[in-house]
């Protein structure tokens, strides 16, 4: 990594670094804030500075945010070469099901355990789950855990080889449908209209699975940040990451509005009183 990239890395000094064990498997989790819990999963190629910016916005909105390390180098600026290597490793990892026919990624069982622990620590009506890109659909399968009541599915890219597919087993899909019918579960989702990794076909598949419980929102690709980090510019090569790498932090911008809608969704589901501590203090 070059000295220039190192200057763009995030040292993650305002989060506590924890080792969390679920069913004998230990992973690093970065945690901050107070209030109802939200699990924010990283996008490829890892817990980037843009993912951490989103985590801080969630924290400052009055939530305890948990960011699990699932792949990549924590806090690293997303380079093209480094990012491609992370993708290659993830695609052959036993924890993930990157391609059609693979069903639900096994790592989601660990993430459901993290949600249970977070709910036990912070209480409230339940837990939020935000998936991004490679982890986008994980927010939906995390809803198999009853504590997860606010799933946000952002530009889900799996399966990589089937633009109309969903990264979920038939059994888990039926279980999610049962939660929708039983508990009134709602799912918020975002994509850009010209995203080749998360297509309109994929959103149509979500709609078919979830019906009116699926709130899929589509932004114009022309509103995406045209100068994202190298991984997104040279590897992703399309508007994709609505509230991270392709977000434009300007008042009134569509991507910033999407961020605000996500925070409002979390508040409505997890903190219906509307009270926001927003103290920004690490756990």
N, C-alpha and C positions, 0 to 999 in steps of 0.2 A: 504494500500500500504506500502511495506517495505521501510526502509531507503535506501536500495540499489537501489530499483526502483526509488525512489525520486531523487537520484543522476543522474539517466539516463533520467529523464524528461527534457523537453525543456521549458524554461521560456518564450520564444517568446518575448524577450525584444527588438529585432530589427525590429519588425513590429508594426504598429499602430493598435490598437484595436478599431473597429468601430461598431456601431449599424446601420444596413441598413434596411430600411423599403421598402417593395414591396407589394403593394395592401393590406396594413394594417397589414402585417406580418413582425415582426422584428427578425432579426437574427444577431449574431455576425460574423464579417468578419475581418480577419487579412490582412493588406495591406502593401505593401512595394514596393519601386522602382519607376521608371519612364519609359516613353515610351509607346508603344501600350499595351493595357491591356490583361491579361491572367487570366481566372478564373481556379484555380486549386482546384478540389474537393477532399476531403479526402477519404481514403479507410478505411475499417474496421480495427481496432475498433475506429478510430477517427483521429484527426490531430496529428499524431505521430511525433517523432523526425525525422524519415526517410521521411515522407511527407514534413516536414519543410525543410529538406535538399534539396529536389527537388525544393521546392518553392524558396529557396535562389539561386539555380542554374538558375532558370528562371529569377529571379530578376537581377542577375549579368550578364545575357546575354543581358540585355537592355530592360526589360519589367516591366510594373507595374503589380505585381502579387496580386491577391485577393484569399484568402483561406477562404471559408465560413465554419462555424461550423455547421455541420449537425447531428452529433451524437458523443457520447463518451466524454471523458475529454480532453480538449484542451492541447496539449503538453505532454500528458502522454505516458510513455513507455508501449508498448502493452503486458500486462500480459495475461495468458491463461484464468483465471477465470473472470477477469474484462472484457476481450474481449468477452467471451461467453455471458455475461449478456447484453452487448451493442447490440450484434447481435439479441438476443431474443427480446429486446425492439424495435429494428428497424423493425423486421419482422412483428410485430403487429401494427406498427405505421400507421396512415392514410396517412402519407406523402410518404410512399414507397410501391411499388408493388413487393414484393420479390419472388412471386411464379407465375407459368405459368397461363395464363388467366387473369392476373391482368391489363395488358396494361401498359400505361405510368405512371410512378410515379408522383403524383401531385406536389412534390417538384420541379420538373423541371420547372414549370411555374415561381416559385420564382427565380430560378437560371437564367432564361432568363431575368427577370427584373433586376437582378444584372448585367448581361452582358450589358444591355442597359445603366444602370447608369455608368458602367465603361467606356463604349465607349464615352458617353457624357463628362466624366471627362478628358479622355486622347486622344480622337480623333483618327486619323489614319484611315486606310482602314477598320478596323474591330477589332474583339476580338477573342482571342484563348480560347479554353475550353479543359481542360485535366481531364478526368475521370479515376478513379482507382478502380478496384475491384467492390464493391457494387455500386459505382457511375460510373463505366466504361461507360455504355451505355448512361448515362446522357449527356455526351459530344455530342452524336449524336442528342438526342432530343432537346438539347439546340440550335442546328442549325436551329430549327424552327424560332428562332429569327434572322432576317436578319443581325444583327451586328456580329453574330458569323460566322466566315469564316475559322477558323482553328481548327476543332475538332480532338482530339486525344483520342482514345478509348483504354485504357490499361486494359488487362485481365478482361473483363467484366464478372461478376459472376451471374448476374440475367438473367432469373429466376433460383433460386437455385435448383428447382426440374425438370428442363428440359434442358439437356445439349445441345440440338439443338435449343432452343428457344431464342427469342429476347425480351427484356423488352421494348416493344413499342406497342401502339395500332395500329390497321390497318389504321385508319385515319391518325395518325401521320406518319406512315411508308410511306403512299402515299405522304404526304406533303414533307417529306425528299427527296423522289425520284424526286419530282417536282423541289426542290432546286438544286439537282444534275444536272438535265436536263437544268434548266434555268440559273443557276449561275456558273456551273462548279465546284461545291463543291467537295473537296477531303477529305477523311477520313483516317487518319493514325492510325494503331492499332498494338498492341503487345500481345504476349502470349508465354509461354513455351510449348514445344511440349507434355509434359506429365502432364500438368496442368489438374486436374480433375474438377476444378471449371470453367475453361474456355477452352472448348474442341475444337478440330478441327471441330466438327459438328457446333459449334456456329459460328466459323469464316466462314464456308461454308454458313450459313444462312445470314451473313452479305454480303458475296459475291453475293448471289442470290438477295438480296435486292438492293445493290448499284452498282453492276457490276464493271467496271473498276475504278470507283471512290473510291473503297475500296482497300487500300494498307495494307494488313494484313501481318505482319512480325512475324516469329516464331523462337524462340531461343531454343537451346538444353537445356533440363532440367538439364543436367549435368553441365551447366555453372552457375547455381544458387548458391547464397550464402548458404552454408550448416549450418551456425550458425546464423539464424535470431532470432529476439525476440521471447519469449515463445508463444505468440498467433499464430504466423506463424509456429513455430515448432510443437506445440502440438494440435492446432485446425485446421489450414489450412492443414498441413501435406503433402504439395506437393509444388514443385516450382510454384510460382504464381506471386509475385509482382516484375515485371521485373526491374522497375526503382526506387523502394523504398526498402522494406525489403530484397529482394533477389538480390539486386544490389551489385556488387563488385567494389569498387572504385579503380581500377587499370588501368593504361594506357593500351589500346589495348584490354581490356576485353569486351566480347560481350554485357554485360549489360550496361557498360559505353558508348559503341558505340551507343546503343539504345537511351540513354539519349542525346547524341550529335545529333543523327538524329532527335529527337523530337525538340530540340532547333533550328536546321537548318530548319525544317518544319515551325516552328513558325516565324522564321526570314523571310523566303521566302514569307509567306502569309501575315504577318503583318508589316514587315519592309523590303520591297524588296530592298531598297538601300543598305542593309547590314550594315548600321551604328549601332553600339551598344554603348550606353552610359555606361552601366554597372557600375553605380555609387554606387549601393547598399544602397542608402539612403532611409529611411522610409518616407512615405507620411506624 
